[in-house]
Amino acid sequence: MHLRGFRALALAGLAFCGCCAAFAQSNCEVTIPVVVLPDANAGAATVPGKLSIQVDGGTVSPTEIPKPRSHRVAVLLDASGSMEQHWHFAKDLASDIVRAFTPADEVAFIAFASKPEATLAATADRELLLSAVNAVMQPKSTKAGRTAMFDTLASVVQAEAHYDAVVLITDGGDNASRMTGKELKKVVAASDARIFAFLFLDRAGPTTTEEAEAPQFLGDLVEFSGGIDFLPLQWDLRTTGKPARLDDASARRITAFLQLLKNAIDNPTLVHISWPQGVQPKGKNPFKIELMDEKGKKIGNHRLAYSRRTPHCSTAQASGAAAPANPN
């Protein structure tokens, strides 16, 4: 699946229906959130109509399941020196994200550089969260600046407090983590948190190897986890006025990005899949998920965001227990 084409869209997010699917006489199961990205050509949201799923060649019929009333989200803000030129907009974005979710959602906030420098445990208190964001000081650019994005992201994903989603705001550079990118992917694979990334890029081009490799690595990571990556490279500054602000087109993109992010976390299509213990879903796309619109037309795979993790049957499930392998 390729989500790159979405980045330039300035469309509102979608509302989705809840669905599930199951094989008869099965004892392994997983719930996968699926998000449909807006169609640039249609110019409007697409309402999913029919859902089709295949597991090892077997087709599954969907039935409706209830959605969680609230979610737990972690917002990570890169406060390293390399973010200085983007700081005004990155910090405002963090505040906008905090405001975007439903009042029932609990949100944690972590600002980081070479290590987490400001943390606030998950809370529904928006004023407290906004105060925590506003308290983070603007970083100063320095050649000796250190960023441990991999380590910070891994610590959040592995935290005892389970997060349904992690929203990362960064320029993608990492030069201080003990963990490698390969190791981070294994950590994400072992969890059920979806990663959403707002990646700030310098229009003049990357200045380090880490920044050059960041778009592809983070793009692969969020796609693998079932998240979405957004590129604020498309956000343009007005040349006059203080403080500097975004032009109207860029402001509309932010509104569209935030709406899609909110719907992707709070209101995805929930696909519940069950399969016999002897079937082994595997590969880069263990479950082939297809969606049709209301007119019966297939929604392109490049517009579907869902987890690509290979699920595993637990011992409890293999013995017939009903607990899902992935509770998200």
Summary of the structure (lengths in Angstrom):
residues: 328
radius of gyration: 19.9
end to end distance: 20.7
largest distance: 66.7
contacts: 1052
relative contact order: 0.24
helix: 30%
strand: 25%
